[in-house]
Amino acid sequence: MKRIIVMSAACLVFAIAACKVEKPGEVESAFVKSVKKTITIGGKDLKNPVAFSDEAVKTGGGHFQHHCQICHGLDGHATGVPFAAQMDPPVPDLSDPDVQGYTDGQIKWIMENGIAPSGMPSFKGILDDDEMWDIVHYIRHLPPKGSLGAPDVYNEEKEEHEKMQMGGKPGEKSAKPEKKDAHQHGSEHKH
C-alpha cells in the first residue's frame, strides 16, 4: 500500500513538473513580434495627416498625460507605474525599438482598437483622430526616462500611506494645494 502511495505521489510530482510553463525562447519571441507587426496590428499603410510641429507634440503630450499616463507614466517609459512590470505582458516602454518600429498608422491603430488581452484599451470614441495622431507625434518624441517623475496618482497614494504611518487619517486633507487639470477637449469629445 505504501508503495502505491509513493508511486502515485511521484507520478503527481512528475506530472506537475512536466506542465511547467517557461518564458518563450528568442526564436518564438521573434516570430510572435513579426506576426504582430505584419499581420495582427492594422494601419501599417496609414500616414499621419497631422503635420509634425512642436505644437503637435505638446498637444499630443497633453492628451497622453490625460489618457495614457496611468499605465505608461508621464514620460512614456512607465516611470513610477508600480504595476507596469507585473502586467502580462508588461507595460512597454514606448521608446523601446519594438514600439518605435511600428509605423505611425500602426501606433494610431493600437490606440484606436486596443490590444486584447494585453490591457491596452481602445480609445475609439474617447479620442478623435487628430488627438490620436498628435499622441503619435508625442510617442515619437518622448522626454528622457524619469524626467517627468511619477504620475501624481501614485505619489498621492505614497503620501497617503506615509501620512497614515505618521498617525493621520485616511482621506484627511493635506496643506498641499491641488493642481488643476489643464487638459481640454472639443465639445464633441466626451469621457
C-alpha positions in Angstrom: 0.0 0.0 0.0 2.9 2.4 0.9 4.5 1.6 -2.4 1.3 2.6 -4.3 1.1 5.9 -2.4 4.8 6.7 -3.0 4.4 5.8 -6.7 1.2 7.9 -7.0 3.0 10.9 -5.3 6.0 10.5 -7.6 3.7 10.4 -10.7 1.9 13.5 -9.4 5.1 15.4 -8.9 6.4 14.4 -12.3 3.1 15.5 -14.0 3.2 18.9 -12.3 6.9 19.4 -13.2 6.1 18.4 -16.8 3.5 21.1 -17.0 6.0 23.9 -16.1 5.5 27.0 -18.2 8.6 28.7 -19.3 9.4 32.1 -20.9 9.3 31.8 -24.7 12.7 31.5 -26.4 14.3 34.0 -28.7 13.0 32.3 -31.9 9.5 32.1 -30.5 9.6 35.7 -29.4 10.9 37.0 -32.7 8.3 35.0 -34.6 5.4 36.4 -32.4 6.8 40.0 -32.8 7.0 39.6 -36.5 3.4 38.3 -36.7 2.1 41.1 -34.5 3.8 43.7 -36.6 2.9 42.4 -40.0 -0.4 40.7 -39.5 -2.2 41.5 -36.2 -1.7 45.2 -35.9 -3.5 47.1 -38.7 -2.9 50.6 -40.0 0.5 49.8 -41.4 0.0 52.0 -44.5 -1.8 54.9 -42.8 0.1 58.2 -42.9 -0.2 60.8 -40.1 -2.2 63.6 -41.6 -1.3 66.0 -38.8 1.9 67.8 -39.8 4.8 67.5 -37.4 5.3 70.5 -35.2 6.4 71.3 -31.7 2.8 72.3 -31.0 1.5 68.9 -32.2 4.0 67.2 -29.9 2.9 69.4 -27.0 -0.8 68.9 -27.7 -0.2 65.1 -28.0 1.7 65.2 -24.7 -1.3 66.8 -23.0 -3.6 64.1 -24.3 -1.1 61.5 -23.4 -0.9 62.8 -19.8 -4.6 62.7 -19.5 -5.3 59.3 -21.0 -2.2 57.2 -21.1 0.0 58.2 -18.1 -1.9 55.9 -15.7 -0.2 52.9 -17.4 2.7 54.4 -19.4 3.8 57.0 -17.0 4.1 60.7 -17.7 7.2 60.2 -19.9 6.0 57.1 -21.8 8.7 54.9 -20.2 6.3 53.6 -17.4 8.3 55.6 -14.9 6.7 55.4 -11.4 3.9 53.0 -12.5 4.0 50.4 -9.8 2.3 47.6 -11.7 3.9 48.1 -15.1 6.4 45.2 -14.8 3.8 42.8 -13.2 1.4 43.1 -16.1 1.3 40.1 -18.5 2.6 41.2 -20.9 4.5 44.0 -19.1 3.5 47.6 -20.0 6.0 48.5 -22.7 8.5 51.4 -22.6 7.2 53.3 -25.6 10.8 54.3 -26.5 11.7 50.6 -27.0 12.8 49.8 -30.6 9.9 47.3 -30.9 7.4 50.0 -30.3 9.2 52.7 -32.3 9.4 50.2 -35.1 5.7 50.4 -35.7 4.6 52.8 -38.4 2.6 55.9 -37.3 -0.5 54.2 -38.6 0.1 51.1 -36.5 0.5 53.2 -33.4 -2.7 55.1 -34.1 -4.4 51.8 -34.9 -3.3 50.4 -31.5 -4.8 53.5 -29.7 -8.0 53.2 -31.7 -8.6 49.5 -31.3 -6.6 48.4 -28.2 -4.8 45.1 -27.9 -6.7 42.4 -26.2 -5.9 40.7 -23.9 -2.8 42.9 -23.1 -4.7 45.5 -21.0 -4.3 48.2 -23.7 -7.8 49.6 -24.1 -9.4 51.1 -27.2 -9.7 54.9 -27.3 -12.2 54.8 -30.2 -15.0 57.3 -29.3 -12.9 58.7 -26.5 -10.1 60.4 -28.6 -10.8 61.8 -32.0 -8.5 61.0 -34.9 -6.4 64.3 -34.7 -5.9 63.7 -31.0 -4.6 60.2 -31.6 -2.3 61.5 -34.4 -0.9 64.2 -32.0 -0.2 61.5 -29.4 1.7 59.6 -32.1 3.9 62.7 -32.5 4.4 62.7 -28.7 5.3 59.0 -28.7 7.9 59.7 -31.4 9.5 62.5 -29.3 9.3 61.2 -25.7 11.1 63.1 -23.0 14.0 61.3 -21.3 13.1 58.4 -18.9 12.3 59.7 -15.4 12.5 63.4 -16.4 8.8 64.0 -15.6 8.6 61.9 -12.4 5.8 59.6 -11.5 2.1 60.2 -12.2 0.5 62.2 -9.3 -1.9 59.4 -8.5 0.9 57.2 -7.5 2.6 59.9 -5.5 -0.7 60.7 -3.7 -1.0 57.0 -2.8 2.5 57.0 -1.4 1.9 60.3 0.5 -1.4 58.9 1.9 0.4 55.8 3.1 3.2 57.8 4.7 0.6 60.1 6.4 -1.3 57.1 7.8 2.0 55.7 9.2 2.5 59.1 11.0 -0.9 58.8 12.6 -3.0 60.7 10.0 -6.5 59.5 9.0 -7.4 58.2 5.5 -8.8 61.0 3.2 -7.6 63.7 5.6 -6.8 66.9 3.6 -3.2 68.0 3.4 -2.0 71.5 3.3 -0.7 70.9 -0.3 -2.6 72.9 -2.9 -4.5 71.0 -5.5 -3.4 71.1 -9.2 -6.0 71.9 -11.8 -6.1 69.7 -14.9 -5.3 71.9 -17.9 -6.3 69.2 -20.3 -9.2 70.2 -22.6 -11.1 68.6 -25.4 -13.5 70.0 -28.0 -17.2 69.9 -27.2 -17.9 66.8 -29.3 -15.4 64.8 -27.2 -16.7 63.0 -24.1 -15.2 60.8 -21.5 
